[in-house]
Amino acid sequence: MSVSELIGNKDNAVYSVVETAKLREAIEMLNAKNIGVVLVTDKNGHMKGILSERDIIRRALAQETGFRDEPVTKTMTKKVFTVDESASIDDVMEIMTNSRIRHIPVMDGKEIKGLISIGDVVKRKISDAENEAAVLRDYIATG
């Protein structure tokens, strides 16, 4: 299955904040939407980075006070791993595993098309395994 099919079959809401937003605003969005990451974009909607709960925890350990009122750009991850819509789910799994990340934006050039989480990948892999098991059971039952 391709990334295009996966993002076409799910709620494709992608939450973002502009690069001038305060970290406090991004944290409020993470909490309000019950999500683990927000993308950081410029005023034209082009991705500049990604901000995860992990980034915030690391920042909190490095600087206990005052950091929430600084721009998100001081805390975000700037080197973002992305895929295009033609990538396979196995490609996404490999990137997530090797890079130890849980979210990958899907891009078409500079346009953000969606966001895939590790939960999306696991759900898809479980579905595939269940379908394969059902086909094998049917094959065995019909001889």
N, C-alpha and C positions, 0 to 999 in steps of 0.2 A: 504494500500500500504506500502511496506517495503522501507527502506532507500536504499537498493540495487537497487530496481526498479527506485527510484527517481534519484539516481546518474547515473544510466545507461541511462536515458532519457535526460540528460543535458550535456552541455559543462562542462567537469570535470577538468578544469584547476585549479590547486592549486598553489598559489604563496607562496614562502618561501624565507627566508634569513637565512644564517648560524648564529649561536649564537655569532660569533666574529664580525659580521657586525656592523657598526655604525648606530645609530638611523637615522641619516641623509639619509643613503642608503635605509632604509626601508620606510621612508617618501617619498622619490623619487619614489619608486616602487608603493606605494599606489596611488600617484598622477598620475603617468604615466599609470597605468592600470585601474584607476578609480574604485578602490576597497576599502573595509572597513577594511580588516584584512590581515595580512600575518602570516603564521606559522613560528616559529623559530625552526630550526633544528640543530643538530650537524653535523659534517662533513660526517657522514654515512647516513644522511637523516632521523634520528630518531627525532621525535618531542620533543622539550624541553619547548615550550611555544607558546603563541599566542600574537600577537601585534595588537591592534585595535586602531582606531582613538580615542576612548574614553581613552585608556591608555595614548596616547600622550598628549591629552588635560590635563589630570590630572597631568602629569609630568610637562607640561609647566606652570601650575598654581603653582606647588610646587617649581620649579626652572626655573626662567625666562631665564637664559642664560647658554650656554655651554653644555646643556644636549644633544643636537643633535649630538655631537661628541663623546658621550659615547656609549658603547656597547648596543645593543638592550636588552640584558639580564637585564639591570637596569630598564627598563620601561615595559617589557612584563609581561603578566599574566602567572604565572607558573602553577597554578592549572587550567588545561584545562578540561572542560567537553567534553567527547567524546561518540560516539555510535559505535556499529558495524553494519554491513550490514543487520543484521536480525531485527534491531529495526524498530518499526513502525513510521509513520509520527506523530501519536498521542504521542508516547514516546518523539520524538524530540520536539514537541510543549510544552509538559509538562516541559521538562528540560529548554527550552528557557524562558518560562514564569516564572517558579520558581526561576531561576538563573539570570534572567534579562540580558540575552545575546542574540546576534543576529546571531552567527555563531557557528557551531558544526562540528569539524572534524570527519570524518568517518574512523575508524581504523580496521585493521585486524592484531591483535597482535601489533607489533611495526610499521607495514607498513601503511602509509597514503593512503587511498583509494579515498578520496574525501573530499569535504567541503560543508555543507548545510547551506544556509543562511535563514533568516526569510522570505526573498522574495521568495525563492524556496518553502517554506512551504505554504505561503499564495497563491501563484500561483496554487499549487496542490489542496488546499482546495477549491478554487474558481472553478477550473475545475471539481472537484468531485460534488460540489453543482449544477453546471450547468448540468452535466450529469444526476444527480438524478432528477432534475426538468424536463428535457426532457423526461425521462422515465415515470414520473408521468403524464405529458401532453399526451403522447402517450397512456398510459393506460386509462386515462379519455376519450380521443377522441374515442377510439375503443370500449369503454363500457365494 
